[in-house]
Amino acid sequence: MLLAGCGKKQAEQAVVGQVIAHVGPDDVTQQELDNELRLANVPTDKRSDQIVKAALSRIVERKYLVQQALAAKLDREPTVHLDLLRSREQILAGAFVQRDLSSKMSAVSKNEIDSYIQAHPKQFDQRELFQVDQISFTAPKDVEALSAATKDFKSLDQVEAKLNEMNVKFSRGTATLDSATMPAEMLKVLDARKPDDIYFIRSRGSASFFKVTSVDPKPMTTDEANEFAKREVRVDIGRKAAENISQTALADAKFEGDYARIMTAPAPAAPTPAPAAEGAALPGATPAPATEGAAPSTETPSGETQKEQPKN
């Protein structure tokens, strides 16, 4: 009687408080739905009936497909099994890193913020906005020939003429480069510029020529500086943490056979990362100047795009 009573009580609690749907032998819980909405970045006050319906439908479809996959014994296939193990490892690894970073970032002190500001004057008290005239286009296959042909040009009008001669479509407009978000290598190049210098940058699929037309001092306010420095310090903490995790993991691992040779061989010297023009236009786009008084963004475009150092 006691067992029957406990079982009935637990079942009633599950039905009332937890289970919200049934998919064959599987249940869907309120916690699963909340997690689905969390992963979709839907805040509580935005969870309309339509959004909830879409999220719950995704869960039901996923559970149904999992049942079909298990019935077909796909989980026993070697590649599927390995993929399942990899997904579990990624989720656990990500959860650990997130918790570790949250702990470290929450402990950032005012002294660390002040030290960062003092060590990077070009980002704060000596911040400058570089107004530029630029030409953006989809990089042609013979981009090296284009670079060589324009290396002695002194005006963007000459560049335009060359692009027209090569039948390369382009757009011309203005942009603003911010010393606060500009790579140090590029800032060094621009600080040493001559009045008639033209710079060329490229990435996978796009390229730009630009010329600095004016430079405007724009020191950050105290609030802007503190907020920006805090973000930069946190980014630096994340980078150092990632490097430390990688080094610790590799030092702790033991490799067998030829993999011991492969993993202990010195890595080839990596090319110096080329600075990218912050705010440089994508092909066919003309970026607007930075908003007056706005704190510069620290976000970077997604992907592993690398750009060459600006060339005179």
N, C-alpha and C positions, 0 to 999 in steps of 0.2 A: 504493500500500500504506500509506503514511504517513497519507494522508487517511482511508482506510477505517479504519485503526487508531484515529485520533483520534476519529472519529465514533462508533465502537463504544464507546470508553472513556467519552466524554461521555454517551452514551445510557445506559450501564450506571449511571453515577453519578447521573444524573437519576432513573432508575427506583428505585434503592436509597435515595437520600437525599432526593429531592424529591417526585416524583409519587406521589400516593396514590389517585388515581381518574381515570377518563376519562369525559368527557361528549361523545360524538360526537368531533369533531376536537380538542376542548379538553381540557387536563389540569387537574387540581386538585392543588395542591402543599401540602406540609406547612406552608409559610409562610402560605398563604392560610387554612388551617384555624386556625392559631395566631392570625392576625390577627382572624378571625371571633370567636374566643373572647375575645380581648382587647377588642374592641369591645362584646362582651356582658358585660364585667366579670366573667368567670369566672376565678378564680385557678387556678394550676396544680394545686394540691392538691384542687380541687373538680371536676376534669374527669373525671367518671364516664363509663362507656360510653354511658349514655343521653344525657348532655349532648353528648358528642362526636358521637353519631349525629344528634342534632337539628341541630347546627351544620353538619355535613357535608351533611346533607339540604338545608339552606337554600342552601348554595353550589351544589350540583348543580342544584337547581330554578332558581336564578338564572341559571346558565350556560345551562341549557336554554332558558329564556325569552328570554335575550339572543340565542341562536342563531335562535329563531323570529322575533324582532323584526328581526334583520338580514336574514333571508331575505325578510321582508315589506318590506324597505327603509324601515323606520320611521326609521332614523337620518338619512335624507335629508329628512324632513319638517322644515320650518323651525322649528316650535315645539320639537320633540324635539331638534333640533340645538342650539338656543339653551339648552335645559335642560341638555344635556350640557356645554356650555361653562360655564354657571353653576355646575354641580356641581364641575367642575374648579377654577374660580376660588375657590369657597368652601373647598374642601379645602386648596388651597395657601395661601390667606389665613389660614385657621385654624392651619395648621402653623407659619407664620411668626410669628403673634401668640403662639402657645403657647411657641415657642422663645425669643422676645424676653422674654416675661413670666417664664419660668423663670429666665432669666439675671439679670433685675433682682431678682426675689424672693429668689433664693439669696444675693444680696449685701446683704440687709437687716442692718444693724449693730445692736449693743446700744445705741449712742447714739440711733439712730432710735427704738427701742422705748422707751427711757427718756424721750425727748422727747415722744413721743405720750402716755405715761402722765401726765406732768406737765402737759400741755396740756389734759387731759380729766379733771379730778378727779371729776366726777359719775359717771364710768364706773368709777372705781377706788377711791381712798381715801374718797370721799364717796358711794359707790354706795348707792342706796336701793331697797327693794322696796315698791311701792305695792299694797296689798291692796284690791281693788275688788269691789263688788257690781254685777252687770250683768244687763241684759236684752237678749237677742239674738233676732233674727227676720229673716225674709225681707222685704226692703224692699218696701212696697206701691207701687203706681203713683203715688199721691198723697203721696209721702214729703215733699214740700215743705210740704204742708198739715199733716202730722204734726209736722214740725219747728217750724212756726209755732205750732201749738196747744200744744206742750209747752215752749216757750222760757222760760216763767216758772215751771215746775214746780220744787218744792223736794225732792221725794222720788220714789223709784222706785215707790212704791205708787200715786202719781198717774199715773205712766207706765203702769203695769199697767192701771189703770182705763180709761185712754184707749185702749189697745190692744184691750182687751176690747170697748169701745164700738164700735171700728172693725172688730171681728171679725178681728183680726190675731193669728195664732198665734205664740207666743213661748216662750222658755225663760229661766229665771232661775237664776243661779248665781254663783259667785265666780271670780276670776282674780287673777293676780299680774302687775303691770307692772314691768319692770326698768329702772331708770334707765341701766344700762349699754348696753342695746340700744334705748332709746327715742330717737326723733328729737328733736333739740335744741329745735325749736319746740314740740313737745308737752310736753317737760319744763318749759319756761318757763311754759307755761299752767298745768300742774299745780302748780308751785311757788307760783304766785300765787293758788291756789284759795281759796275761802271754804268754811266748814264745810258749807253746804247746796248747794254747786254740783253740778249734774248735767251730764254731758257726753254729746254725741251724735256718733257717727261713722258713716260709711256708705261702702260700696264698691259696685261693680256687683253688685247682687243681694242684698246683706246689709246689716244695720245693727245698731247696738248703742247702748243708753244705759248709762252706768256712773257710779258714784259712789265716790270714794275713802273707804274706811272706816278705814284706818290706814296708817302709813308706818314701815317697819322699816329702820334702818341695816344695811347688809350690805357692808362693805368687802371687796374681793377680797384673797385671799392673794397673796403674791409670785409664786408659780408660776402661779396663775390669771391675774393681771394680765399677766405676761409673755406667756403663751400667747394671751390675748385680744388684747393690743395687737399682737402679731405678725400675727395674722389681719387686724386692722383696717388695719394699715399696708400689708399686701399687697393688700387690697381697694382702698385708696387708690391704690396704684401701678397697679393694673389700670385704675382709672377714669381716671387721668391719662394713661396710655398710650393708651387708647382715644380720648380727646379729642385727643391730639397726632397720632395717626394720621389721624383725620378731618380735622383742620385742615391737615395737611401734604398729604394727598391732594387736598383741594379747592383748595388754593393752587397745586398743581402742574398741575391740570387746565385745559384750555382748552375752552370751550363755544361752540357755533356757533348762529347764528340767534337765535331768541327764547329759547332756553335760556340764553344769556348773561345776558339780562335777569332770567329767573326765578332763576338761581343767584346773582346778585349783589344781588338785592333784599334789604333788611334783613328779618330774620325778625320776626314779630310777637312782642310781649312774652309770654313764657310765664307762665301762672299760677303763683303760688307753690305748690310742692308741699305738699299738706296732710299733716300728721303722722298716722301710723296708730298705734293702740294696740297695742304689741307684746304679743302673747298674747291679743288680743281674740278672743272666741269667734266661730266661724262660726255661721250659723243652726242652732239646735237642738243646739249643742254647749256643754259646760261645761268649760273647761280647768281642769286641776289646778294648784295653786300650784307655783311653781318648787321644784325639789329643793334642799334645804339643802346648801350647800357646792359645788354644781355650778357650773362656769363657764358663763356665759350663751352661748347659741348665737348665731353671727353669720349664720346662714342666713336667707334671706328667702323668702317664698312665691313660687312661680313665677308668671309673668304680669305684666301691666302695670297692676295694680290701683292706683288712686289713691283715697285717702280724704280726706274733708274734715277740716279742723281742728276739734278738739273745741269745741263751743259751750256756753256757760253756759245 
